Amino acid sequence: MLGERERAVIDFERSWFLYPGPKDRAVAEYLGISATRYYQMLRRLLDDPEAARYDPLTIRRLRRVREQARRR
């Protein structure tokens, strides 16, 4: 089961472009964690079936981005 923090990370990733300024700063302001911790959590969530059930569109989009980066 996803916790509140994990859901917040996914929600933020879905709509981070709505926040003014750099993404790293928005992560700190909205989630209260460092950008490094945010990306660690996000990478872990990409392989979590619960995350895929919570927000399938966002998780699939991020998985595609990850796969494209691996092919380069």
Chimera marker file (.cmm) of the C-alpha trace (Angstrom):
<marker_set name="trace">
<marker id="1" x="0.000" y="0.000" z="0.000" r="1" g="1" b="0" radius="0.5"/>
<marker id="2" x="1.309" y="3.419" z="-0.922" r="1" g="1" b="0" radius="0.5"/>
<marker id="3" x="1.820" y="5.866" z="1.876" r="1" g="1" b="0" radius="0.5"/>
<marker id="4" x="0.921" y="9.515" z="1.855" r="1" g="1" b="0" radius="0.5"/>
<marker id="5" x="4.474" y="10.538" z="0.916" r="1" g="1" b="0" radius="0.5"/>
<marker id="6" x="4.608" y="8.151" z="-2.061" r="1" g="1" b="0" radius="0.5"/>
<marker id="7" x="1.260" y="9.402" z="-3.356" r="1" g="1" b="0" radius="0.5"/>
<marker id="8" x="2.466" y="12.991" z="-2.922" r="1" g="1" b="0" radius="0.5"/>
<marker id="9" x="5.586" y="12.234" z="-4.989" r="1" g="1" b="0" radius="0.5"/>
<marker id="10" x="3.478" y="10.795" z="-7.815" r="1" g="1" b="0" radius="0.5"/>
<marker id="11" x="0.995" y="13.664" z="-7.622" r="1" g="1" b="0" radius="0.5"/>
<marker id="12" x="3.821" y="16.185" z="-7.727" r="1" g="1" b="0" radius="0.5"/>
<marker id="13" x="5.466" y="14.507" z="-10.712" r="1" g="1" b="0" radius="0.5"/>
<marker id="14" x="2.163" y="14.583" z="-12.589" r="1" g="1" b="0" radius="0.5"/>
<marker id="15" x="1.835" y="18.359" z="-12.188" r="1" g="1" b="0" radius="0.5"/>
<marker id="16" x="5.206" y="19.831" z="-11.210" r="1" g="1" b="0" radius="0.5"/>
<marker id="17" x="5.241" y="22.152" z="-14.232" r="1" g="1" b="0" radius="0.5"/>
<marker id="18" x="2.490" y="24.184" z="-12.546" r="1" g="1" b="0" radius="0.5"/>
<marker id="19" x="4.952" y="25.316" z="-9.866" r="1" g="1" b="0" radius="0.5"/>
<marker id="20" x="7.046" y="28.408" z="-10.568" r="1" g="1" b="0" radius="0.5"/>
<marker id="21" x="10.816" y="28.158" z="-10.664" r="1" g="1" b="0" radius="0.5"/>
<marker id="22" x="13.187" y="25.215" z="-10.875" r="1" g="1" b="0" radius="0.5"/>
<marker id="23" x="11.848" y="21.737" z="-10.196" r="1" g="1" b="0" radius="0.5"/>
<marker id="24" x="14.383" y="21.095" z="-7.418" r="1" g="1" b="0" radius="0.5"/>
<marker id="25" x="13.142" y="24.111" z="-5.492" r="1" g="1" b="0" radius="0.5"/>
<marker id="26" x="9.504" y="23.125" z="-6.022" r="1" g="1" b="0" radius="0.5"/>
<marker id="27" x="10.283" y="19.634" z="-4.670" r="1" g="1" b="0" radius="0.5"/>
<marker id="28" x="11.741" y="21.124" z="-1.506" r="1" g="1" b="0" radius="0.5"/>
<marker id="29" x="8.876" y="23.583" z="-1.043" r="1" g="1" b="0" radius="0.5"/>
<marker id="30" x="5.989" y="21.229" z="-1.840" r="1" g="1" b="0" radius="0.5"/>
<marker id="31" x="7.292" y="17.920" z="-0.481" r="1" g="1" b="0" radius="0.5"/>
<marker id="32" x="9.830" y="19.093" z="2.085" r="1" g="1" b="0" radius="0.5"/>
<marker id="33" x="12.526" y="16.698" z="0.852" r="1" g="1" b="0" radius="0.5"/>
<marker id="34" x="15.716" y="17.090" z="-1.137" r="1" g="1" b="0" radius="0.5"/>
<marker id="35" x="15.720" y="16.592" z="-4.891" r="1" g="1" b="0" radius="0.5"/>
<marker id="36" x="18.041" y="13.610" z="-4.421" r="1" g="1" b="0" radius="0.5"/>
<marker id="37" x="15.570" y="11.896" z="-2.093" r="1" g="1" b="0" radius="0.5"/>
<marker id="38" x="12.702" y="12.749" z="-4.449" r="1" g="1" b="0" radius="0.5"/>
<marker id="39" x="14.365" y="11.094" z="-7.440" r="1" g="1" b="0" radius="0.5"/>
<marker id="40" x="15.317" y="8.044" z="-5.359" r="1" g="1" b="0" radius="0.5"/>
<marker id="41" x="11.698" y="7.615" z="-4.302" r="1" g="1" b="0" radius="0.5"/>
<marker id="42" x="10.416" y="8.218" z="-7.820" r="1" g="1" b="0" radius="0.5"/>
<marker id="43" x="12.751" y="5.584" z="-9.320" r="1" g="1" b="0" radius="0.5"/>
<marker id="44" x="11.594" y="3.052" z="-6.738" r="1" g="1" b="0" radius="0.5"/>
<marker id="45" x="7.949" y="3.870" z="-7.408" r="1" g="1" b="0" radius="0.5"/>
<marker id="46" x="8.328" y="3.158" z="-11.131" r="1" g="1" b="0" radius="0.5"/>
<marker id="47" x="8.653" y="-0.544" z="-10.309" r="1" g="1" b="0" radius="0.5"/>
<marker id="48" x="5.955" y="-0.613" z="-7.627" r="1" g="1" b="0" radius="0.5"/>
<marker id="49" x="2.677" y="-2.227" z="-8.780" r="1" g="1" b="0" radius="0.5"/>
<marker id="50" x="0.754" y="-0.146" z="-6.230" r="1" g="1" b="0" radius="0.5"/>
<marker id="51" x="2.087" y="3.043" z="-7.818" r="1" g="1" b="0" radius="0.5"/>
<marker id="52" x="0.978" y="1.819" z="-11.242" r="1" g="1" b="0" radius="0.5"/>
<marker id="53" x="-2.509" y="1.174" z="-9.888" r="1" g="1" b="0" radius="0.5"/>
<marker id="54" x="-2.623" y="4.578" z="-8.191" r="1" g="1" b="0" radius="0.5"/>
<marker id="55" x="-1.680" y="6.579" z="-11.306" r="1" g="1" b="0" radius="0.5"/>
<marker id="56" x="-1.176" y="4.342" z="-14.342" r="1" g="1" b="0" radius="0.5"/>
<marker id="57" x="-0.734" y="7.177" z="-16.855" r="1" g="1" b="0" radius="0.5"/>
<marker id="58" x="2.030" y="8.946" z="-14.957" r="1" g="1" b="0" radius="0.5"/>
<marker id="59" x="3.877" y="5.731" z="-14.126" r="1" g="1" b="0" radius="0.5"/>
<marker id="60" x="3.691" y="4.469" z="-17.733" r="1" g="1" b="0" radius="0.5"/>
<marker id="61" x="4.948" y="7.826" z="-19.030" r="1" g="1" b="0" radius="0.5"/>
<marker id="62" x="7.893" y="7.766" z="-16.632" r="1" g="1" b="0" radius="0.5"/>
<marker id="63" x="8.703" y="4.154" z="-17.503" r="1" g="1" b="0" radius="0.5"/>
<marker id="64" x="8.821" y="5.109" z="-21.205" r="1" g="1" b="0" radius="0.5"/>
<marker id="65" x="11.173" y="7.986" z="-20.420" r="1" g="1" b="0" radius="0.5"/>
<marker id="66" x="13.385" y="5.624" z="-18.415" r="1" g="1" b="0" radius="0.5"/>
<marker id="67" x="13.474" y="3.077" z="-21.251" r="1" g="1" b="0" radius="0.5"/>
<marker id="68" x="14.369" y="5.747" z="-23.810" r="1" g="1" b="0" radius="0.5"/>
<marker id="69" x="17.218" y="6.928" z="-21.601" r="1" g="1" b="0" radius="0.5"/>
<marker id="70" x="18.523" y="3.368" z="-21.254" r="1" g="1" b="0" radius="0.5"/>
<marker id="71" x="18.623" y="2.949" z="-25.040" r="1" g="1" b="0" radius="0.5"/>
<marker id="72" x="20.880" y="5.967" z="-25.523" r="1" g="1" b="0" radius="0.5"/>
<link id1="1" id2="2" r="1" g="1" b="0" radius="0.2"/>
<link id1="2" id2="3" r="1" g="1" b="0" radius="0.2"/>
<link id1="3" id2="4" r="1" g="1" b="0" radius="0.2"/>
<link id1="4" id2="5" r="1" g="1" b="0" radius="0.2"/>
<link id1="5" id2="6" r="1" g="1" b="0" radius="0.2"/>
<link id1="6" id2="7" r="1" g="1" b="0" radius="0.2"/>
<link id1="7" id2="8" r="1" g="1" b="0" radius="0.2"/>
<link id1="8" id2="9" r="1" g="1" b="0" radius="0.2"/>
<link id1="9" id2="10" r="1" g="1" b="0" radius="0.2"/>
<link id1="10" id2="11" r="1" g="1" b="0" radius="0.2"/>
<link id1="11" id2="12" r="1" g="1" b="0" radius="0.2"/>
<link id1="12" id2="13" r="1" g="1" b="0" radius="0.2"/>
<link id1="13" id2="14" r="1" g="1" b="0" radius="0.2"/>
<link id1="14" id2="15" r="1" g="1" b="0" radius="0.2"/>
<link id1="15" id2="16" r="1" g="1" b="0" radius="0.2"/>
<link id1="16" id2="17" r="1" g="1" b="0" radius="0.2"/>
<link id1="17" id2="18" r="1" g="1" b="0" radius="0.2"/>
<link id1="18" id2="19" r="1" g="1" b="0" radius="0.2"/>
<link id1="19" id2="20" r="1" g="1" b="0" radius="0.2"/>
<link id1="20" id2="21" r="1" g="1" b="0" radius="0.2"/>
<link id1="21" id2="22" r="1" g="1" b="0" radius="0.2"/>
<link id1="22" id2="23" r="1" g="1" b="0" radius="0.2"/>
<link id1="23" id2="24" r="1" g="1" b="0" radius="0.2"/>
<link id1="24" id2="25" r="1" g="1" b="0" radius="0.2"/>
<link id1="25" id2="26" r="1" g="1" b="0" radius="0.2"/>
<link id1="26" id2="27" r="1" g="1" b="0" radius="0.2"/>
<link id1="27" id2="28" r="1" g="1" b="0" radius="0.2"/>
<link id1="28" id2="29" r="1" g="1" b="0" radius="0.2"/>
<link id1="29" id2="30" r="1" g="1" b="0" radius="0.2"/>
<link id1="30" id2="31" r="1" g="1" b="0" radius="0.2"/>
<link id1="31" id2="32" r="1" g="1" b="0" radius="0.2"/>
<link id1="32" id2="33" r="1" g="1" b="0" radius="0.2"/>
<link id1="33" id2="34" r="1" g="1" b="0" radius="0.2"/>
<link id1="34" id2="35" r="1" g="1" b="0" radius="0.2"/>
<link id1="35" id2="36" r="1" g="1" b="0" radius="0.2"/>
<link id1="36" id2="37" r="1" g="1" b="0" radius="0.2"/>
<link id1="37" id2="38" r="1" g="1" b="0" radius="0.2"/>
<link id1="38" id2="39" r="1" g="1" b="0" radius="0.2"/>
<link id1="39" id2="40" r="1" g="1" b="0" radius="0.2"/>
<link id1="40" id2="41" r="1" g="1" b="0" radius="0.2"/>
<link id1="41" id2="42" r="1" g="1" b="0" radius="0.2"/>
<link id1="42" id2="43" r="1" g="1" b="0" radius="0.2"/>
<link id1="43" id2="44" r="1" g="1" b="0" radius="0.2"/>
<link id1="44" id2="45" r="1" g="1" b="0" radius="0.2"/>
<link id1="45" id2="46" r="1" g="1" b="0" radius="0.2"/>
<link id1="46" id2="47" r="1" g="1" b="0" radius="0.2"/>
<link id1="47" id2="48" r="1" g="1" b="0" radius="0.2"/>
<link id1="48" id2="49" r="1" g="1" b="0" radius="0.2"/>
<link id1="49" id2="50" r="1" g="1" b="0" radius="0.2"/>
<link id1="50" id2="51" r="1" g="1" b="0" radius="0.2"/>
<link id1="51" id2="52" r="1" g="1" b="0" radius="0.2"/>
<link id1="52" id2="53" r="1" g="1" b="0" radius="0.2"/>
<link id1="53" id2="54" r="1" g="1" b="0" radius="0.2"/>
<link id1="54" id2="55" r="1" g="1" b="0" radius="0.2"/>
<link id1="55" id2="56" r="1" g="1" b="0" radius="0.2"/>
<link id1="56" id2="57" r="1" g="1" b="0" radius="0.2"/>
<link id1="57" id2="58" r="1" g="1" b="0" radius="0.2"/>
<link id1="58" id2="59" r="1" g="1" b="0" radius="0.2"/>
<link id1="59" id2="60" r="1" g="1" b="0" radius="0.2"/>
<link id1="60" id2="61" r="1" g="1" b="0" radius="0.2"/>
<link id1="61" id2="62" r="1" g="1" b="0" radius="0.2"/>
<link id1="62" id2="63" r="1" g="1" b="0" radius="0.2"/>
<link id1="63" id2="64" r="1" g="1" b="0" radius="0.2"/>
<link id1="64" id2="65" r="1" g="1" b="0" radius="0.2"/>
<link id1="65" id2="66" r="1" g="1" b="0" radius="0.2"/>
<link id1="66" id2="67" r="1" g="1" b="0" radius="0.2"/>
<link id1="67" id2="68" r="1" g="1" b="0" radius="0.2"/>
<link id1="68" id2="69" r="1" g="1" b="0" radius="0.2"/>
<link id1="69" id2="70" r="1" g="1" b="0" radius="0.2"/>
<link id1="70" id2="71" r="1" g="1" b="0" radius="0.2"/>
<link id1="71" id2="72" r="1" g="1" b="0" radius="0.2"/>
</marker_set>
